[in-house]
Structures are given as structure tokens and as C-alpha cells.
Amino acid sequence: MSEQKYASWNPWHGCTKYSEGCRYCYVYRQDEANGSTVSSEQCRKTQNFNLPVKTKRDGTPKIASGSVVMTCFTSDFLLKDADEWRDECWKMIKARSDCMFYFFTKRIERFAECIPPDWGDGYGNVIVGCTCENQDRADFRLPIFAELPIKFKTIILGPMLGSVNLEKYLDGSICEVACSGESGINVRPLDYEWVLDVRRQCMNKGVPFQFHQTGAYFIKDGKLHRVPRRFQTSQARKAGIDYKIVDGFIPDIEAQVTL
């Protein structure tokens, strides 16, 4: 099997903080580190807005056929501030049916009002991840998520801020559950027991599970560890607790984006 191809597409940049998981948003941190003079709260179109339909000089697409396109990772694809631009994005996504487009959202309650008229039971090349940082947000967002017509659904517990019981939401429509800690300075810790508990829930329901990263502060066996950013993904991998049913197309998120 050939190695999976990835691409990154951020049609707009900037996002308003929305819930507790946004407190130490990596987009704000990266903008500050890059010396941005524009507020991270200000949503603006990027120069790569039309990237899915752009071509190289030889006429081949800039995003290779068969790629998994990590979409809108420096904002939220369902952000209200971007409503005027989203229809054009859907048209590009539909035109590139040879690629899979994957986006996360904390605004899943807006999904029904943000989809194109021909959405039907979902585009076959779109994966939607519903992000839930704690039990409160899981209990609000996941019942909505369960009712939406989406072909490929994932649940992202990231940053995971406490223990979360997901079992009643792990029906046959969930392709994967992923857990991640929080990166940055003076951020909130991830307890390994929370991760293992979610893994047990997924195994009980036969749902694939991935432990993507430890975060900057990681509690294991009651001890708090400070994990440098460059090791957060590799340390999660070393735990060896990912649960796979069969090899599929759900991509390795943390390998493609720095959180």
C-alpha cells in the first residue's frame, strides 16, 4: 500500500474563542510567536483560499489526487464570520472528489445551516471531527453530532481537560476517537487514566482509538511530567495503546498539525 499523501488547506485564518478548550488556543500562540500584528480573533481569507483548484505550471493540481486535506486547522470551518466564503469552499471540495477533506469543529450545532443544498446524506469525501474537551461539551455537542447526515465522523477529545464518558455516543457512525493533551506554557495537564478509560470505552464498542499526543503536562501513575513539544507525539506513540479495527483512511492528525 502506498504511503498516504497529506495536504493542508486554510481558506481563512483567525477564530473567536468559543469554549473552555479554546483558552490556550495554539493558533493564538503561533500568531504571537510569528509576530503577527493582526488579532487572532480577526477572521480573514488567506492567499491559499483557492488552493484545491489551483494547478502547477504543468497543469497538474497543487494538491495531489488521493490526498487527505487537513482543512481549516487555523480557524473553525463553521465559524460564523466565514459564512460568506463557505459556499465557495464547498464547491471546491465537491470538485475535488479525488481527495478527502477533514475538518474539526467546536461549533457542530451550526452544521445544518452551513452545508450546501446538495449535501444530502453527506459528501463522500468529507470527514468531520467534533471536538469535545470535557464531559459538559461532549453531552452538548455529541447528541447533535449523532443526528447529522455525515458519512465519516470522528470524535476529538482535545485538549482533553477531564475524564469523559463517551460510550452512549459510540454508535456505528463513529469512525474513530482521538485523545490529545494541551500544548503550550502553563497549560492544563492530561491524566493518562482519562485516556485509558476512553480507550476501554472504544474497545467495548468496537470503535478505533488513537492517542495522538501527551500535551505539555502529562500525569502518569500520579506523577506530573513536563513533556517538551518535540516529544509529545512520539511519547503518545510509545504508549502503544492505539486500537485499530482495520487499516482505513482516518489520517494521523498530529503528524500533520502542531497543536
Secondary structure, 3 states (H helix, E strand, C coil): CCCCCEEEECCEECCCCCCHHHCCCHHHHHHHHCCCCCCCCCCEECCCCCHHHCECCCCCECCCCCCEEEECCCCCCCCHHHHHHHHHHHHHHHHCCCCEEEEEECCHHHHHHHCCCCCCCCCCCEEEEEECCCHHHHHHHHHHHHHCCCCEEEEEECCCCCCCCCHHHCCCCEEEEEEECCCCCCCCCEEHHHHHHHHHHHHHHCCCEEEEECCCEEEECCEEEECCHHHHHHHHHHCCCCECCCCCCCCCHHHCCCC
